[in-house]
Amino acid sequence: MKKAGKIIGRIILILLILFLIALIICFFYQKSAQKKDRELLEKDGFANLVSAGDFDMNVNILGDGKYTIIAMPGSGDSAFPVSMKQFYEHLSDDITLVTVLRPGYGISGGTKKDMTTEKIVESTRTALKNAGIEAPYILMPHSLSGIYGTYWESTYPDEISGVIFLDSNFEGDNEMPEKGVIKVMYNVMLNCRNFLDKSGLSRAIDAIKGEEEDDLYGEYAKDAAAFYGATDSSLTTQEMKNFFINNETAWSSIKSNDIPKIYITTDFKTIEDIKDYNDFYDFGLSEEDMQKRLEESTGEWKTELKEKRSRYIEKIGNCKEINIPGSHWIYEHKPDECAKVIEDFLKGLK
C-alpha cells in the first residue's frame, strides 16, 4: 500500500513539474507573440498611443468631418478599432470617427486602480485632448460603455453635443450580492480567465487548435487577433469585478438634460428578424430554436428588461428610442441601417 502511495506521489510530482515547464514555455511564448501583435498593429496603422496622464491609451482617428463621434467599445471588445474601421466605410465624409480603447484593452496601458468609472472617463478625456480632438463630442458607447457614456454626458454636459447609445448598458439598479455563492463564482470565473490569458495558456490552446480566419473582420482578421492578444486581461478582469460599482456610479450621476440622444435597440419583432440574424452569423439554428428565441423576446424577463430600459431613457432626458432588429453588434450586422439612423440623428443637431 505504501509502495503504491509512493508511485502515485511520484506521478503527481512529475505531472506537476511538466505542467510548470509547460506554463513557463507558454508564458515566454505569450510575451514573444505580444511583441509581434504590437508590431503588426503599428504596421497596419492601428497603433496610436496618446498620453492619458500616467499611462497611454490607443486612439484611432478616421476621417476629418464636422461631426466628431467618439466610439466606445463594449466589454472586452479590444478589436473595436477594427470593427469601427469597417463601419466607417458606411458613414458619410461629414463624420470623424474616433475610437478610444480603455485601459488594458489592446495596447492601451493602465493599472488595476484605474478601472473605475471616474478614472476611465477622465483618462479618455485626457487622451482625446492630447490627441488634438477638441470638444464638443458626440459619444457613441456600445454595450458596457453605456456606463461611461452616461457618466460622461451627465458630469461634463458642456463637452457633449449628442449621444448615440448602441444597445448599451442601462441597468443601473442592479447590485452584486455582498456575499454568497454568486459573488464567489463570478470572481472565480474572472480569475480563471485572467490566469489563462496572462500565462499564455489561452494563446497556446488556440495555436494547437489552429488559427481560424474570422469572416467578420475580413482583411483585418489578423489585426483583430493582435488586439485581443495584446490585451492586459488583468485590467479587463478588474473592470468586470468593478462592474456593479461602476454601474451604480454612473446611475447615481444621471442629471436629466437637453443633450440630444438616441438609443438604438436591437429587439427582434418577427421570426424573419431572427432568421436574418441566424443567416448572417451562420449559427445553424433550427426552426424550433428560432421560434424559441422569438418567444423569449416577448417573454416576462424581456418585458421587464424593456421596462427598465424605458425608465433609463426617460431619466437621462431628450432621448429617442430607435429599434433595428438584429445582433447586439448591430453596426456589423446591419451597418447600412445603423449608419442611416446615425446620419439622420446628426442632421437634427444644431
N, C-alpha and C positions, 0 to 999 in steps of 0.2 A: 504493500500500500504506500509506504514511504517512497519507494523507488518510483512508482507511478506518479506520485506527487512531485518529485524532483524533475521528472521528464516533462510534465505539464508546465512546471515553473520555468524550465529552460526554454520550452517552445514559446511561452508567453514573452519571455525576455528577448528572444531572438526576433519575434514579431514586432515587439516594441522598438527594438534597435532599427529594424528595417523601416518601420514607419517613420522614425525620427530622421533617418537618412533620406527617405523619400520627401519628407517635409522640407528638409534643408535644400534639396535639389529643386523642389517646386518654388521655394522662396527666391532663390537666385534666378531661376528661370523667369519668375514674375518680374523681378527688378530689370532684367535684361529686356524683356518684352515691353515693359512700360516705357523704357527709353526709346524703343523703336516706335511705339504708339505716338509718342510726342513728336518724333522726327517726321512721321507721316502727316500728322495734323499741321505741322509747320509748313511742310512742303505743299500741302493742298490748300493752304491759306485759311485754315480753321483756327489756328492758334494766334490769339491777340491778347496777351496778358497785360492788364492795366492795374495800377495800384488801387487797392480798395482801403488803404490805410496801413494796417500792419500785415497785410498779405495781398496777393494779386488775384484778380478774377478775370476769367476769359470773356471778352466782349467781341461779338461778331456783328459787323455793320454791313447791311445790304442796301444799296440804292442811296439816293440823295433827294428825296421828295420833301414836300412841305409838311407832311404828317409823319411824326416820329412815333412809331409803335414799339414799345418795349415788351418783347415776348419773354415770358417766364415759364420755365418747364415744370411739369408735374413731378411727382415723387420718383426719384432715382432715374429720371429721364436724361441721362448725361449726353445722349446723342441728339438732343433737341436742336442744336445748331444745324445739324444735317437736315432734320425734318423741316426746319424753317427755311433753309436754302431751297428746298424743293417746293415748299408752299409759296415762296416769294415769286416763283415763276408764274403764279396765277393771279398776282396782285398788280395793280397799276403802278406806273412810274411816279405817281404822286406820293408814294409811300417810302419812307426809310424804315426798314425793319431791323431792329437791334435785338440780339439775343444775348442775355447775360446769364452765365452759369453760376449757380450758388456755390458757396464754399464746399470743396470736396468733390464737386461734380466735374468730370473730365479732368482738365489740368488746372482748374481753379484751386487756389491754396486755402488755408484756414486752419483753425484748431477747434477742438471739441467745444470750447466755451462760446464759440461763435454761432452755434446752431439754435439761436433764439430768434423769435420774430423781429424784435427790435434790431439785433445785430445784423441779421440778414438784409433787412431793408436799408439800414444805414450804410452797410458795405456796398450794396447795389447802387445807392445814390452817389456814393463817393466815386465808385468805379466809372459811372456814367459821366460825371463831371470831369474826371481825369482823362476820359476818352474823348472829351470835347463835345459830348452830346448834351445840348442845352435843353432845359425845360422850357415850355410845358411838354409833358409826355402823355401819350395815350397808352395806358397799361393794357397788356393782354395776357393775363395769367391763365394757365391751364391747370386743371385738376388741383393738386395740393397747393399750388401757388396762389389760389384764391385767398388763402390765409394772409399772404404777404401783400397781395394787391388790395385787399380790404383794409388792412392796417395802414398801408401807404396812402391811399386816397382819403382816409379819414384823418390821418395825422398831418399830412402835408398837402392839403387840397389845392393850394396855390400852384403846386408843381404839375397838377394833373388836369388835362383838358377833356379827357374821356377815359372810359374803361370798357374793355371788351372781355367779359368773363367767358372763357371757353370751357363750358361744362365743369366749372371749378368748384372747389370746396365751399360749403355753406353751412355745415353743421356745427355751429359754434357752441351749442348747448350740450355737446357730448363730453363725457368725462371718463377717464380711465379709473377703475376701482383702485383705491389706495393699497389694498392688499388682496390676496386671493390667487386662485389658480390662473385666471385670465391674465393678470398682470405678469405673473411668473412665466407663463408660456409665451407671452408676447415678447418679453425680454430675452428669453432663451432662444427663440426663433431668430431674433435680430442678431444676437451674439454669435450664433452658429453661422449665419450668413456672412457676418463680418470676418469670422475666423477663416472660412473657406476662401473668401476673396483675398484677405491680407496674406495668407500663407501661400497663395498661388495654386491651391488645390482646384479651385473652380476653373482656372485657365487650363490647368493640366488635364482635367476631365474633358473640357471642351476640345482640347487638342487630340485626345485619344479618340473621342467620338468622331472627329473630323470636322473641318470648317464647313458651315453651310451658308451659302450666299442668302442674304435677306433681300427678297424681291422688293420690299417696301423702300429700301434705301438705294436700289439700283446701282449706278456707278459709284455711289458714295458708301457702299456697304462696308468697305474696309475702314473708312473714316469713322463710321458709326461704331464699329467694333473697337477701334482705337480709343474713342471717347469713353466707352464703358471700361476698357482695360486700364485706362489711366486714372479712373475714379478712385478716390480715397474712401473706401467703404466704411471706415471708422466714423467719418463725418456724416455720411448718409444714414448710417445706423443711429448716430446720436440725434439726427434730425427727426427720425421716426420715433425715438424714445421721447423726444420733446413734443411730439405731435399734439397731444391733448393740452399741454400748457400753452404752446404756440397758438393753438386754435382759440383758446379762451382769451389770450391776449388780444388777438385780432377782433374777436366778437365784442369784447368789452370796450374796444376803441371806437366802435362804429358811431359816427355822427352823421345823421341824415343830411345830405347836401344836394345841391342842384347840378353837380357834375353829370353830364350826360353819360349814361351807361346802357349797355345791352348785356343780357345774359343768354348765351347760346346753349340751349338744352339739346339733348340727343335722344329724346324719348321715342320708342317705337310706337307707331299708331296702328299699323296694319301688318298682316303676315307678309306682304310684299316688301315692307321695310326690312324685316328680318331675313328674308330670302336674299335681298340685295347685300346685306351685311355678311351673310354666310358665303355668298359667291365671291365677294371682294377679298375676304381673308382665307377663303378656301378651307373653312372649318370642317366641312363634311357633315353638317348637322342633318339629321333625318327630319322628315315632315313632323314626326311626333315631337322631336326636340324643339323645333321651331315654334310649334303650337304651344308648347310649354313655356317658352320664352315670352310669347305674346301674352299668355295668361298671367305670368309673373309681372309683366309690365303694367298690368292693371289691377294687380292684387293689393292686399291690405298693406304689406310692407312698402311697396312702391308708392301707394297713395299717401301714406304717412310721410314718406320722403319728399314727395312733391309739395305737401303742405308746409313742411319745414323750409323748403326752398322758396316758396311763395312768401313766407314770413320774412325770410332774409332779404329777398328782392325788395319788398316793401320797406324794410327797415333802412336799407342803405340809401334809398331815395332816388327819384328820377331814373329808374331802371326799367327797361322794356325787355320782356322775355320773348325770345325767338327760337322756335324749335326746328332743328334739322335732324330728322330721324336717322340714326346710324351709330357708328362707333363712338366711343368716348374720345378717341383720337380723330375727331371729325375733320380736322384740317388735312389729314392724309386720306381719309375715306372719301370725303366729298369736298375736295379743295375748291372747285369752282363755285359751288353753292355757298361754301363758307366765305370765300373771298367776296362774293356778291353782297352778302349780308354786311360784311365789314365795310366795304366801299360805300354802300348805301348809308351806313351809320356815319361815316366820315363826312359825307356830303351835307349831313344835317348839323355838323359842328360849326361854330362861329369862326 
